[in-house]
Amino acid sequence: MMETMQLMTIQDIEVGQRAERTNTVTQEMVYAFADITGDKNPIHLNKEYAEGTFFKKQVAHGTLLTGLISAVLGMQLPGPGAIYAFQDLNFKKPVYFEDEITAFAEVITVDKEHNRVTFKTGCLNQNNEVVAEGSSILLPSKKQTHK
């Protein structure tokens, strides 16, 4: 299935624009992320270990949320061809298996002279609680079309 991509140049972007996408964080997703990154901390992968921690159950990797935000930025706003230059993200609440997470990006500044856009970025859970928040800077594509 081909996902819809939106390509925006600096000329198309305005303060206040927002994009988001929602994913359910599954055990399979967390285990695949652990395999890809090599981060096999037992708080993510071992149910018995996690039950003995502050969280009482397995949690998703915080950096998995960064990837969800990256998908919003890379596919929707500003979209394909943008260069991800900076990310600052604070993790506020744990994300558990089967949590429904909405990653978002909202334009807060546009610097046309330097082709830089600053976004407020973050993730909300199914209870509309902030689980991560921060900011990102991207350099939008300079091309008008994408193949």
C-alpha positions as a Markdown table, in Angstrom:
| # | Residue | x | y | z |
|---|---|---|---|---|
| 1 | Met | 0.0 | 0.0 | 0.0 |
| 2 | Met | 1.5 | 3.4 | -1.0 |
| 3 | Glu | 1.2 | 6.0 | 1.6 |
| 4 | Thr | 0.1 | 9.5 | 0.6 |
| 5 | Met | 3.0 | 11.9 | 0.8 |
| 6 | Gln | 2.8 | 15.7 | 0.8 |
| 7 | Leu | 5.7 | 17.7 | -0.5 |
| 8 | Met | 6.0 | 21.3 | 0.7 |
| 9 | Thr | 8.7 | 23.9 | 0.0 |
| 10 | Ile | 9.4 | 26.8 | 2.3 |
| 11 | Gln | 6.9 | 28.9 | 0.2 |
| 12 | Asp | 4.0 | 26.5 | 1.2 |
| 13 | Ile | 4.6 | 26.6 | 4.9 |
| 14 | Glu | 3.0 | 29.0 | 7.4 |
| 15 | Val | 3.0 | 29.4 | 11.1 |
| 16 | Gly | 0.2 | 27.4 | 12.7 |
| 17 | Gln | 0.1 | 24.6 | 10.1 |
| 18 | Arg | -0.2 | 21.2 | 11.8 |
| 19 | Ala | 0.0 | 17.6 | 10.8 |
| 20 | Glu | -0.5 | 14.4 | 12.8 |
| 21 | Arg | -0.7 | 10.6 | 12.5 |
| 22 | Thr | -1.9 | 8.0 | 14.9 |
| 23 | Asn | -0.3 | 4.5 | 15.5 |
| 24 | Thr | -1.0 | 1.8 | 18.0 |
| 25 | Val | 2.2 | 0.8 | 19.7 |
| 26 | Thr | 2.3 | -3.0 | 19.6 |
| 27 | Gln | 4.6 | -5.6 | 21.2 |
| 28 | Glu | 5.8 | -6.5 | 17.7 |
| 29 | Met | 6.7 | -2.9 | 16.9 |
| 30 | Val | 8.7 | -2.6 | 20.1 |
| 31 | Tyr | 10.5 | -5.9 | 19.6 |
| 32 | Ala | 11.3 | -5.0 | 16.0 |
| 33 | Phe | 12.6 | -1.6 | 17.1 |
| 34 | Ala | 14.8 | -3.4 | 19.7 |
| 35 | Asp | 16.2 | -5.7 | 16.9 |
| 36 | Ile | 16.9 | -2.8 | 14.6 |
| 37 | Thr | 18.6 | -0.5 | 17.2 |
| 38 | Gly | 20.1 | -3.2 | 19.4 |
| 39 | Asp | 18.5 | -1.6 | 22.5 |
| 40 | Lys | 17.3 | -4.7 | 24.2 |
| 41 | Asn | 16.9 | -3.2 | 27.7 |
| 42 | Pro | 14.7 | -5.7 | 29.6 |
| 43 | Ile | 12.2 | -2.8 | 30.6 |
| 44 | His | 11.1 | -3.1 | 26.9 |
| 45 | Leu | 11.4 | -6.9 | 26.3 |
| 46 | Asn | 11.0 | -8.8 | 29.5 |
| 47 | Lys | 7.6 | -8.9 | 31.1 |
| 48 | Glu | 8.8 | -10.3 | 34.5 |
| 49 | Tyr | 11.6 | -7.8 | 34.7 |
| 50 | Ala | 9.3 | -4.9 | 33.8 |
| 51 | Glu | 6.8 | -5.9 | 36.5 |
| 52 | Gly | 9.5 | -5.3 | 39.1 |
| 53 | Thr | 10.1 | -1.7 | 37.9 |
| 54 | Phe | 8.5 | 1.7 | 38.7 |
| 55 | Phe | 6.4 | 1.2 | 35.5 |
| 56 | Lys | 5.0 | -2.2 | 36.5 |
| 57 | Lys | 4.9 | -3.4 | 32.9 |
| 58 | Gln | 6.8 | -3.2 | 29.7 |
| 59 | Val | 7.3 | 0.2 | 28.1 |
| 60 | Ala | 8.1 | 1.3 | 24.5 |
| 61 | His | 11.4 | 2.9 | 23.8 |
| 62 | Gly | 11.2 | 6.6 | 24.1 |
| 63 | Thr | 13.1 | 7.0 | 20.8 |
| 64 | Leu | 10.4 | 5.0 | 19.1 |
| 65 | Leu | 8.3 | 8.1 | 19.6 |
| 66 | Thr | 10.9 | 10.2 | 17.8 |
| 67 | Gly | 10.4 | 7.9 | 14.9 |
| 68 | Leu | 6.7 | 8.5 | 14.9 |
| 69 | Ile | 7.3 | 12.2 | 14.8 |
| 70 | Ser | 9.8 | 11.7 | 12.0 |
| 71 | Ala | 7.1 | 10.0 | 10.0 |
| 72 | Val | 4.8 | 13.1 | 10.3 |
| 73 | Leu | 7.6 | 15.4 | 9.3 |
| 74 | Gly | 8.9 | 13.2 | 6.5 |
| 75 | Met | 5.6 | 12.3 | 5.0 |
| 76 | Gln | 3.3 | 15.2 | 5.7 |
| 77 | Leu | 4.7 | 18.5 | 6.9 |
| 78 | Pro | 7.0 | 19.5 | 5.3 |
| 79 | Gly | 7.2 | 16.1 | 3.6 |
| 80 | Pro | 9.6 | 14.2 | 1.3 |
| 81 | Gly | 13.0 | 15.6 | 0.7 |
| 82 | Ala | 13.1 | 17.7 | 3.9 |
| 83 | Ile | 16.3 | 17.4 | 6.0 |
| 84 | Tyr | 15.8 | 16.8 | 9.7 |
| 85 | Ala | 18.4 | 19.1 | 11.3 |
| 86 | Phe | 17.4 | 19.1 | 15.0 |
| 87 | Gln | 15.2 | 17.3 | 17.6 |
| 88 | Asp | 14.7 | 18.1 | 21.2 |
| 89 | Leu | 12.3 | 15.8 | 22.9 |
| 90 | Asn | 11.3 | 15.4 | 26.6 |
| 91 | Phe | 9.6 | 12.2 | 27.6 |
| 92 | Lys | 6.7 | 12.9 | 30.0 |
| 93 | Lys | 4.8 | 9.6 | 30.5 |
| 94 | Pro | 5.5 | 6.0 | 29.6 |
| 95 | Val | 4.0 | 4.4 | 26.5 |
| 96 | Tyr | 2.8 | 0.9 | 27.0 |
| 97 | Phe | 1.9 | -1.9 | 24.5 |
| 98 | Glu | -1.4 | -1.2 | 22.8 |
| 99 | Asp | -1.4 | 2.6 | 23.6 |
| 100 | Glu | -2.7 | 4.6 | 20.7 |
| 101 | Ile | -0.2 | 7.4 | 20.1 |
| 102 | Thr | -0.8 | 10.5 | 18.0 |
| 103 | Ala | 2.4 | 12.1 | 16.9 |
| 104 | Phe | 2.1 | 15.8 | 15.8 |
| 105 | Ala | 4.1 | 18.6 | 14.3 |
| 106 | Glu | 3.0 | 22.3 | 14.4 |
| 107 | Val | 4.9 | 25.1 | 12.6 |
| 108 | Ile | 6.1 | 27.7 | 15.1 |
| 109 | Thr | 8.6 | 29.7 | 12.9 |
| 110 | Val | 9.4 | 29.9 | 9.2 |
| 111 | Asp | 12.8 | 31.4 | 8.2 |
| 112 | Lys | 12.5 | 31.7 | 4.4 |
| 113 | Glu | 15.9 | 33.3 | 4.0 |
| 114 | His | 17.7 | 30.2 | 5.5 |
| 115 | Asn | 15.1 | 27.6 | 4.4 |
| 116 | Arg | 14.5 | 26.5 | 8.0 |
| 117 | Val | 11.2 | 25.7 | 9.8 |
| 118 | Thr | 10.9 | 25.2 | 13.5 |
| 119 | Phe | 8.1 | 22.9 | 14.8 |
| 120 | Lys | 6.5 | 22.2 | 18.1 |
| 121 | Thr | 6.5 | 18.4 | 18.1 |
| 122 | Gly | 5.2 | 15.7 | 20.4 |
| 123 | Cys | 3.0 | 12.7 | 21.1 |
| 124 | Leu | -0.3 | 12.3 | 22.9 |
| 125 | Asn | -1.7 | 9.0 | 24.1 |
| 126 | Gln | -5.3 | 7.8 | 23.7 |
| 127 | Asn | -6.3 | 9.8 | 26.9 |
| 128 | Asn | -5.0 | 13.0 | 25.2 |
| 129 | Glu | -2.1 | 13.1 | 27.7 |
| 130 | Val | 1.3 | 14.4 | 26.5 |
| 131 | Val | 3.8 | 11.5 | 26.5 |
| 132 | Ala | 6.5 | 13.5 | 24.7 |
| 133 | Glu | 7.0 | 17.1 | 23.8 |
| 134 | Gly | 9.7 | 19.1 | 22.2 |
| 135 | Ser | 10.8 | 20.9 | 19.0 |
| 136 | Ser | 12.3 | 20.1 | 15.6 |
| 137 | Ile | 14.0 | 22.1 | 12.9 |
| 138 | Leu | 13.8 | 21.0 | 9.3 |
| 139 | Leu | 15.1 | 22.3 | 6.0 |
| 140 | Pro | 12.2 | 21.7 | 3.5 |
| 141 | Ser | 12.9 | 20.4 | 0.0 |
| 142 | Lys | 13.6 | 23.0 | -2.6 |
| 143 | Lys | 12.0 | 20.9 | -5.3 |
| 144 | Gln | 8.4 | 21.5 | -6.3 |
| 145 | Thr | 7.6 | 17.9 | -7.3 |
| 146 | His | 8.4 | 14.4 | -6.0 |
| 147 | Lys | 8.4 | 11.2 | -7.9 |
